[in-house]
Amino acid sequence: MVTKTAKKAKTQDVRSELEGMSLSVVIPAFNEEGAVQATIEDVRTAMDPLGIPYEIIVVDDGSEDNTLEIARQTGVIVDSNQVNTGYGAALKRGVKRAQYEYVAILDADGTYPPYYLPSMLAMCRDQDMVVGDRGAGMKNVPWIRKPAKWVLNTFASFLAERKLNDLNSGLRVFRKSELVPFIPLLPQKFSFTTTITLCMSCNGKRMIYTPIQYGKRVGKSKIRPVDFINFLILVLRMTVLFNPLRVFIPMGLGLMALGMVKFIYDIWMDNLSETTIFAFLSALIIWSLGLIADMISRLHLRP
């Protein structure tokens, strides 16, 4: 059992690690009247004992319930998209409004415990981004969404050339100056966190994971069947924007190998077929598209 003295000592240790630091906590909210106030209170409980400057920014994304009114009653900074624009749009508005260098994002549905914020902020002193790894907590994800999540995580790790434990965690702390150059590339919808993870990992930024608990959400999930189309678009965008040669070169090599096998067969049969020519031309076209995508990617993602 942890004594009060031990807790006080731990708090003092964390305060010493956070000396000279400050934090902006951005909370996007859409129809979260059942959890937004508790989330704000939990953030204050976690941050008040530290004695460092911090602010809480709630961005209402056109909620149709009392989320906006409840957030205003808590006395935090409240902004609004007026109409439902998207999870990413709310986060971008909040990040732009943040006044401190270190920014944390936190969902308003009660799934991410704010008591991780002090330790994550301390780790971020030597990092560009610290991401909460939900780990075993992801077992609560509905089975129908697990295949898509596995495909997306595996493919993203392939593009980033490193293991990405949790691609779209909604709890993370990062340096605002490191993220701002990528804001024009970030989507308006649900794939915001996925994209910033790849922006950081594919551009040599310092990013680490830290284990967190993942709770049961309050209210209903915002995932809709149409988001499967958005998932496919996201995969295509990731392919073109982040390390495209990792995809286009193997595809071209596969077609070139197929063409060579068919070419040898055609020579044996003394009949050069259209399929062989098509395979060679397809490989050249894919490589050309890969080089163009790589050039565009470097222009957009260069420092």
Secondary structure as GFF3:
##gff-version 3
##sequence-region A 1 303
A	DSSP	alpha_helix	4	17	.	.	.	ID=ss1
A	DSSP	beta_strand	23	29	.	.	.	ID=ss2
A	DSSP	alpha_helix	36	47	.	.	.	ID=ss3
A	DSSP	three_ten_helix	48	50	.	.	.	ID=ss4
A	DSSP	beta_strand	54	60	.	.	.	ID=ss5
A	DSSP	alpha_helix	67	73	.	.	.	ID=ss6
A	DSSP	beta_strand	77	80	.	.	.	ID=ss7
A	DSSP	alpha_helix	87	97	.	.	.	ID=ss8
A	DSSP	beta_strand	102	105	.	.	.	ID=ss9
A	DSSP	three_ten_helix	114	116	.	.	.	ID=ss10
A	DSSP	alpha_helix	117	123	.	.	.	ID=ss11
A	DSSP	three_ten_helix	124	126	.	.	.	ID=ss12
A	DSSP	beta_strand	129	133	.	.	.	ID=ss13
A	DSSP	three_ten_helix	135	140	.	.	.	ID=ss14
A	DSSP	three_ten_helix	143	145	.	.	.	ID=ss15
A	DSSP	alpha_helix	146	160	.	.	.	ID=ss16
A	DSSP	beta_strand	172	175	.	.	.	ID=ss17
A	DSSP	alpha_helix	176	179	.	.	.	ID=ss18
A	DSSP	three_ten_helix	180	185	.	.	.	ID=ss19
A	DSSP	alpha_helix	192	201	.	.	.	ID=ss20
A	DSSP	beta_strand	207	211	.	.	.	ID=ss21
A	DSSP	alpha_helix	227	241	.	.	.	ID=ss22
A	DSSP	alpha_helix	245	269	.	.	.	ID=ss23
A	DSSP	alpha_helix	274	301	.	.	.	ID=ss24
###
